[in-house]
Amino acid sequence: MGETYLRIYEAVMQIPRGKVATYGQIAAVAGNKNMSRAVGNALHRNPDPDRIPCHRVVNRKGELAPMFVFGGIDVQKQLLMSEGVMVEGNAVDLEKYQWIIN
């Protein structure tokens, strides 16, 4: 596993339960705001989904991943809702649930 993926996984593990982050936000935390696609690729290869909560990553509009690799969009929705994140349709309200980095 490359250093970039490790930085991405470390960033994703910082997202608190009950919050979400965007691909771009994770890219920035991992050190390069322009690597949103790399974030998506890394999450599709998540070696430890029980420890690395990739279900907490959404797009810039708050939309869930249509091809959530660990069971589909319904699984991502269920995981978020189990943490108290309300999902309407296939999106979350970023104003309410986005992780604010201090």
Backbone torsions as a table, in degrees:
resi	resn	phi	psi	omega
1	MET	NA	134.5	-176.7
2	GLY	-78.5	163.3	-179.5
3	GLU	-61.5	-36.6	179.2
4	THR	-61.3	-46.2	179.2
5	TYR	-63.4	-39.0	178.5
6	LEU	-61.7	-41.8	177.8
7	ARG	-64.4	-38.8	178.1
8	ILE	-63.9	-47.2	179.9
9	TYR	-62.1	-39.6	177.7
10	GLU	-62.2	-41.1	179.0
11	ALA	-64.2	-44.6	-179.1
12	VAL	-63.6	-36.0	-179.9
13	MET	-68.2	-13.2	178.1
14	GLN	-83.9	-16.0	-178.6
15	ILE	-65.8	120.9	-179.1
16	PRO	-68.5	152.2	173.7
17	ARG	-56.4	135.7	179.8
18	GLY	86.8	6.0	178.2
19	LYS	-128.8	163.1	175.2
20	VAL	-130.0	162.3	174.2
21	ALA	-135.4	155.5	178.1
22	THR	-88.6	162.5	176.5
23	TYR	-56.8	-43.4	-179.8
24	GLY	-64.6	-38.0	178.1
25	GLN	-63.6	-44.1	178.3
26	ILE	-65.0	-39.9	177.5
27	ALA	-58.4	-44.7	-179.8
28	ALA	-64.2	-44.9	179.2
29	VAL	-62.7	-34.6	-179.7
30	ALA	-79.0	-5.3	172.5
31	GLY	114.4	-3.7	179.7
32	ASN	-151.5	101.6	-175.4
33	LYS	-61.5	-14.3	-178.0
34	ASN	-94.3	8.4	-176.1
35	MET	-109.2	41.4	179.2
36	SER	-58.7	-39.0	179.1
37	ARG	-64.5	-37.5	177.5
38	ALA	-63.7	-35.0	176.9
39	VAL	-61.8	-47.8	178.3
40	GLY	-58.9	-43.5	179.1
41	ASN	-63.3	-43.2	179.8
42	ALA	-62.9	-42.5	-178.0
43	LEU	-66.7	-31.7	176.2
44	HIS	-68.9	-18.2	179.7
45	ARG	-109.9	16.0	-177.3
46	ASN	-48.2	114.9	-177.6
47	PRO	-78.1	-13.5	-175.0
48	ASP	-149.0	73.3	-175.6
49	PRO	-62.9	-19.4	176.8
50	ASP	-72.0	-26.9	-178.2
51	ARG	-104.4	-29.8	-178.6
52	ILE	-107.6	100.8	-170.7
53	PRO	-78.7	71.4	-177.3
54	CYS	-64.7	-17.7	177.7
55	HIS	-65.6	-14.8	-179.7
56	ARG	-86.2	3.8	-179.4
57	VAL	-104.6	128.3	-178.1
58	VAL	-129.3	171.1	179.3
59	ASN	-80.4	178.9	-173.6
60	ARG	-64.4	-15.4	177.5
61	LYS	-97.1	-1.1	-178.0
62	GLY	88.4	7.4	-177.4
63	GLU	-80.4	143.5	177.4
64	LEU	-72.3	164.7	-179.4
65	ALA	-78.9	118.1	-178.5
66	PRO	-62.4	-24.6	-179.8
67	MET	-116.0	41.6	180.0
68	PHE	-51.0	116.6	-166.7
69	VAL	-69.5	-19.9	-176.8
70	PHE	-100.5	45.6	174.2
71	GLY	123.3	1.1	178.4
72	GLY	94.3	172.9	-175.2
73	ILE	-61.0	-33.8	-179.9
74	ASP	-65.6	-34.0	177.9
75	VAL	-69.4	-42.7	177.8
76	GLN	-60.0	-44.2	178.7
77	LYS	-59.9	-46.6	-179.8
78	GLN	-62.3	-42.6	179.7
79	LEU	-62.7	-44.2	179.0
80	LEU	-64.7	-44.8	-178.9
81	MET	-64.2	-33.0	178.0
82	SER	-67.0	-18.0	177.9
83	GLU	-98.7	5.3	178.2
84	GLY	92.1	7.9	178.1
85	VAL	-88.9	118.5	178.8
86	MET	-77.1	131.5	178.3
87	VAL	-116.2	121.0	177.4
88	GLU	-111.5	121.7	-171.1
89	GLY	67.2	-118.2	176.2
90	ASN	-126.7	38.0	-178.5
91	ALA	-144.0	158.7	175.7
92	VAL	-116.0	156.7	178.0
93	ASP	-82.4	105.6	-177.9
94	LEU	-64.2	-31.8	178.8
95	GLU	-62.0	-30.9	-177.9
96	LYS	-93.7	-37.6	-169.4
97	TYR	-112.5	-5.3	-177.9
98	GLN	-70.5	135.5	176.6
99	TRP	-64.6	125.4	176.2
100	ILE	-98.6	119.2	-177.3
101	ILE	-86.1	127.9	-179.5
102	ASN	-81.4	NA	NA
